[in-house]
Amino acid sequence: MDVEKLILITVICGTLFSLGLILTLLGLTFTYRKKRVFQQKEFEMKLKNKELEMLIAVVQAQETERTNIARNLHDEVGSILTIAKHNLKNVVNGINPDSEIYEDAMFSLDVIDQCVGKLRSIVHEMVPHYLMKFGLLKSFQRLSDQINKSLEGCCTLKAGIDEDFKLDQQQEIHFYMITLELINNTIKHARPKDVNLEIKTQENFLFFSIEHDGIAINQEDYTHLLQQATGMGLESISHRLRIISGELRYNCNDYGGSIELSVPFNKFSKTNPNVETEE
């Protein structure tokens, strides 16, 4: 009887020991896997942050290059055209208005005027000086006025922000350049008659939308175009969206379509004490 009890105790102890060992191994395996998953996520996060840092560095380098090019165009090419225009005016003033040369000279003077205007437009698009000086609201008001001149219909702007609304400078430039590219693409490809713009804040987001009565695409079309894109426009939008954590949504209906841009607002400062008064 004592031997049987001893055997029974031995079996029970062995079973408990085996069970404890199994549980310990399971616990260690679970902890190891959990640690591996955490390390993998941490590695992916670091890799993503590193990629974003590199992307920001590339875009900032591009912005610096754009600024340098714009400055050279303005200071050098702009000066040359201004001198040429001034000299040609003096020549025209000395020509008989009834001569054939006068008409040719006036045509050349008009071409130079067009070149100066186009150069000024390119410089302003490359470096948004007006934006940095007067802020988002006045920049969009000015942009709306400019769009009105190129549309068959009209462009309206519904503003839900104040004149003192200000983002971090780099983020503000990215946001504005995205909207500018979206508007240019809409006018160029959708060929609308009427365009309605809106900028507003809601909860923790800054929103910008374009509604138009032209040829529209949906989100699936946009994704396809982005994957197949060979130009700089969509690629630039995509890079800037990643930097400011923005999202883009395309919609279409029987009357046209809309484009909606949303950006997390908690990254930005809401006021700008240094906004200058427009002259």
C-alpha positions as CSV (number, residue, x, y, z in Angstrom):
1,M,0.0,0.0,0.0
2,D,2.8,2.4,0.8
3,V,4.5,1.5,-2.4
4,E,1.3,2.2,-4.4
5,K,0.9,5.6,-2.6
6,L,4.5,6.4,-3.4
7,I,4.0,5.5,-7.0
8,L,0.8,7.6,-7.2
9,I,2.5,10.6,-5.6
10,T,5.4,10.2,-8.0
11,V,3.1,10.1,-11.0
12,I,1.2,13.2,-9.7
13,C,4.4,15.1,-9.1
14,G,5.7,14.2,-12.5
15,T,2.5,15.2,-14.1
16,L,2.5,18.6,-12.3
17,F,6.1,19.1,-13.1
18,S,5.5,18.3,-16.8
19,L,2.4,20.6,-16.8
20,G,4.4,23.4,-15.2
21,L,7.2,22.9,-17.6
22,I,4.8,23.1,-20.6
23,L,3.1,26.2,-19.2
24,T,6.5,27.8,-18.6
25,L,7.6,27.0,-22.2
26,L,4.3,28.3,-23.5
27,G,4.7,31.5,-21.5
28,L,8.3,32.0,-22.8
29,T,7.1,31.3,-26.3
30,F,4.3,33.9,-26.0
31,T,6.6,36.4,-24.5
32,Y,9.2,35.9,-27.2
33,R,6.6,36.2,-30.0
34,K,5.1,39.3,-28.4
35,K,8.6,40.8,-28.1
36,R,9.3,39.9,-31.7
37,V,6.1,41.5,-32.9
38,F,6.9,44.6,-30.8
39,Q,10.4,44.8,-32.2
40,Q,9.1,44.3,-35.7
41,K,6.6,47.1,-35.3
42,E,9.2,49.3,-33.7
43,F,11.6,48.6,-36.7
44,E,8.8,49.3,-39.2
45,M,8.0,52.6,-37.4
46,K,11.7,53.6,-37.4
47,L,12.0,52.7,-41.0
48,K,8.8,54.7,-41.9
49,N,10.1,57.7,-39.9
50,K,13.4,57.4,-41.6
51,E,11.8,57.3,-45.1
52,L,9.7,60.3,-44.1
53,E,12.8,62.2,-42.9
54,M,14.5,61.5,-46.2
55,L,11.4,62.5,-48.2
56,I,11.2,65.8,-46.2
57,A,14.9,66.4,-46.9
58,V,14.4,65.8,-50.6
59,V,11.3,68.0,-50.8
60,Q,13.0,70.8,-48.8
61,A,16.0,70.6,-51.2
62,Q,13.6,70.9,-54.1
63,E,12.0,73.9,-52.5
64,T,15.4,75.5,-52.0
65,E,16.2,74.9,-55.6
66,R,12.9,76.3,-56.7
67,T,13.6,79.4,-54.7
68,N,17.0,79.8,-56.2
69,I,15.6,79.4,-59.7
70,A,12.8,81.8,-59.1
71,R,15.2,84.4,-57.7
72,N,17.5,84.0,-60.8
73,L,14.6,84.3,-63.1
74,H,13.3,87.4,-61.4
75,D,16.7,89.2,-60.9
76,E,18.5,88.2,-64.1
77,V,16.0,87.3,-66.8
78,G,13.4,89.8,-65.5
79,S,16.0,92.6,-65.6
80,I,17.1,91.7,-69.1
81,L,13.5,91.8,-70.3
82,T,12.8,95.0,-68.6
83,I,15.8,96.7,-70.2
84,A,14.8,95.3,-73.6
85,K,11.3,96.6,-73.1
86,H,12.5,100.0,-72.1
87,N,15.0,100.3,-75.1
88,L,12.3,99.1,-77.5
89,K,9.9,101.7,-76.3
90,N,12.5,104.4,-77.0
91,V,13.0,103.0,-80.5
92,V,9.2,102.9,-81.1
93,N,8.8,106.5,-80.0
94,G,11.3,107.5,-82.7
95,I,9.5,105.6,-85.5
96,N,6.9,107.0,-87.8
97,P,3.5,105.4,-86.8
98,D,2.6,105.1,-90.5
99,S,5.6,102.9,-91.3
100,E,5.6,99.1,-91.6
101,I,8.5,98.9,-89.1
102,Y,6.3,100.6,-86.4
103,E,3.8,97.9,-86.5
104,D,6.5,95.2,-86.3
105,A,8.1,97.0,-83.3
106,M,4.8,97.3,-81.5
107,F,4.2,93.6,-82.0
108,S,7.6,92.9,-80.5
109,L,6.9,95.2,-77.6
110,D,3.6,93.3,-77.0
111,V,5.5,89.9,-77.1
112,I,8.0,91.2,-74.5
113,D,5.1,92.4,-72.3
114,Q,3.6,88.9,-72.5
115,C,7.0,87.4,-71.6
116,V,7.3,89.6,-68.5
117,G,3.8,88.7,-67.4
118,K,4.5,84.9,-67.9
119,L,7.8,85.2,-66.1
120,R,6.1,86.9,-63.2
121,S,3.4,84.2,-63.1
122,I,6.1,81.4,-63.1
123,V,8.1,83.0,-60.3
124,H,5.0,83.5,-58.1
125,E,4.0,79.8,-58.7
126,M,7.5,78.6,-57.8
127,V,7.8,80.6,-54.6
128,P,4.5,81.7,-53.1
129,H,5.8,85.1,-51.7
130,Y,2.2,86.4,-51.4
131,L,1.3,83.4,-49.2
132,M,4.2,83.9,-46.9
133,K,3.5,87.7,-46.7
134,F,-0.3,87.7,-46.4
135,G,-1.4,84.2,-45.3
136,L,-3.8,81.6,-46.5
137,L,-7.1,83.5,-46.6
138,K,-5.9,86.5,-48.7
139,S,-3.9,84.1,-50.9
140,F,-7.1,82.1,-51.7
141,Q,-9.1,85.3,-52.2
142,R,-6.5,86.5,-54.7
143,L,-6.4,83.0,-56.3
144,S,-10.1,83.0,-56.7
145,D,-10.0,86.4,-58.5
146,Q,-7.4,85.1,-60.8
147,I,-9.3,82.0,-61.7
148,N,-12.4,84.1,-62.5
149,K,-10.5,85.6,-65.3
150,S,-9.8,82.2,-67.0
151,L,-13.2,80.6,-66.6
152,E,-16.2,80.8,-68.9
153,G,-18.4,80.9,-65.7
154,C,-17.2,82.0,-62.3
155,C,-15.2,81.0,-59.3
156,T,-16.5,81.5,-55.7
157,L,-14.6,81.1,-52.5
158,K,-16.3,80.2,-49.2
159,A,-13.9,81.0,-46.3
160,G,-14.3,79.5,-42.9
161,I,-10.9,80.8,-41.5
162,D,-9.8,84.3,-40.3
163,E,-7.2,86.5,-41.8
164,D,-4.9,85.7,-38.9
165,F,-5.1,82.0,-39.4
166,K,-1.5,80.7,-39.9
167,L,0.2,77.3,-40.2
168,D,3.8,76.4,-39.7
169,Q,5.6,78.0,-42.7
170,Q,6.8,74.8,-44.4
171,Q,3.5,73.0,-43.8
172,E,1.6,76.0,-45.0
173,I,3.6,76.1,-48.2
174,H,3.0,72.3,-48.8
175,F,-0.7,72.8,-48.1
176,Y,-1.0,75.7,-50.5
177,M,1.1,74.1,-53.3
178,I,-1.1,71.0,-53.1
179,T,-4.3,73.1,-53.5
180,L,-2.7,75.1,-56.3
181,E,-1.7,72.0,-58.2
182,L,-5.2,70.5,-57.7
183,I,-6.9,73.7,-59.0
184,N,-4.6,73.9,-62.0
185,N,-5.3,70.2,-62.8
186,T,-9.0,70.8,-62.5
187,I,-9.1,73.7,-64.8
188,K,-6.8,72.0,-67.3
189,H,-8.3,68.5,-67.4
190,A,-11.9,68.9,-66.1
191,R,-12.5,72.1,-68.2
192,P,-15.3,73.4,-65.9
193,K,-17.4,76.5,-66.4
194,D,-17.9,77.1,-62.7
195,V,-15.6,76.3,-59.7
196,N,-16.5,76.6,-56.0
197,L,-13.7,76.7,-53.5
198,E,-14.0,76.3,-49.7
199,I,-11.5,76.3,-46.9
200,K,-12.5,75.7,-43.3
201,T,-11.6,74.1,-40.0
202,Q,-13.6,71.3,-38.3
203,E,-12.6,69.7,-35.1
204,N,-8.9,68.8,-35.5
205,F,-8.7,69.2,-39.3
206,L,-8.2,71.8,-41.9
207,F,-10.3,71.2,-45.0
208,F,-10.0,72.5,-48.6
209,S,-12.5,71.5,-51.3
210,I,-13.0,72.1,-55.0
211,E,-16.4,71.6,-56.5
212,H,-16.8,72.0,-60.3
213,D,-19.2,71.2,-63.1
214,G,-16.6,69.7,-65.5
215,I,-15.3,66.2,-66.2
216,A,-14.8,64.5,-62.9
217,I,-13.0,61.4,-61.6
218,N,-13.6,59.2,-58.6
219,Q,-11.1,57.9,-56.0
220,E,-10.4,54.7,-57.9
221,D,-9.6,56.8,-61.0
222,Y,-7.2,59.0,-59.0
223,T,-5.4,55.9,-57.5
224,H,-5.0,54.5,-60.9
225,L,-3.6,57.8,-62.3
226,L,-1.3,58.1,-59.3
227,Q,0.1,54.6,-59.9
228,Q,0.6,55.2,-63.6
229,A,1.8,58.8,-63.3
230,T,4.9,59.8,-65.2
231,G,4.6,63.6,-64.7
232,M,5.7,65.7,-61.7
233,G,2.3,67.0,-60.7
234,L,0.7,64.0,-59.1
235,E,4.0,62.8,-57.7
236,S,4.6,66.2,-56.0
237,I,1.1,66.1,-54.5
238,S,1.7,62.6,-53.2
239,H,5.0,63.6,-51.5
240,R,3.6,66.8,-50.0
241,L,0.6,64.8,-48.6
242,R,2.9,62.4,-46.8
243,I,4.8,65.2,-45.2
244,I,1.8,67.0,-43.8
245,S,-0.2,63.7,-43.2
246,G,-2.9,64.9,-45.6
247,E,-5.6,62.9,-47.3
248,L,-7.2,63.4,-50.7
249,R,-10.7,62.3,-51.7
250,Y,-12.1,62.5,-55.3
251,N,-15.9,62.3,-55.9
252,C,-18.0,62.5,-59.1
253,N,-21.7,62.9,-59.8
254,D,-24.0,63.7,-62.7
255,Y,-23.3,67.4,-62.4
256,G,-19.5,67.3,-62.1
257,G,-17.3,66.4,-59.2
258,S,-15.4,67.4,-56.1
259,I,-11.9,67.1,-54.6
260,E,-11.5,67.2,-50.8
261,L,-8.2,67.7,-49.0
262,S,-8.0,67.2,-45.2
263,V,-5.0,67.8,-43.0
264,P,-4.6,67.2,-39.2
265,F,-5.0,70.5,-37.5
266,N,-3.3,69.7,-34.2
267,K,0.1,70.0,-35.9
268,F,-0.4,73.7,-36.6
269,S,-0.5,77.0,-34.8
270,K,-3.8,78.8,-35.3
271,T,-2.6,82.4,-35.0
272,N,0.1,84.4,-36.6
273,P,1.0,87.7,-34.9
274,N,3.3,88.8,-37.7
275,V,0.9,88.9,-40.6
276,E,1.5,92.1,-42.6
277,T,-1.2,94.4,-43.8
278,E,-1.6,94.2,-47.6
279,E,-0.6,97.4,-49.4
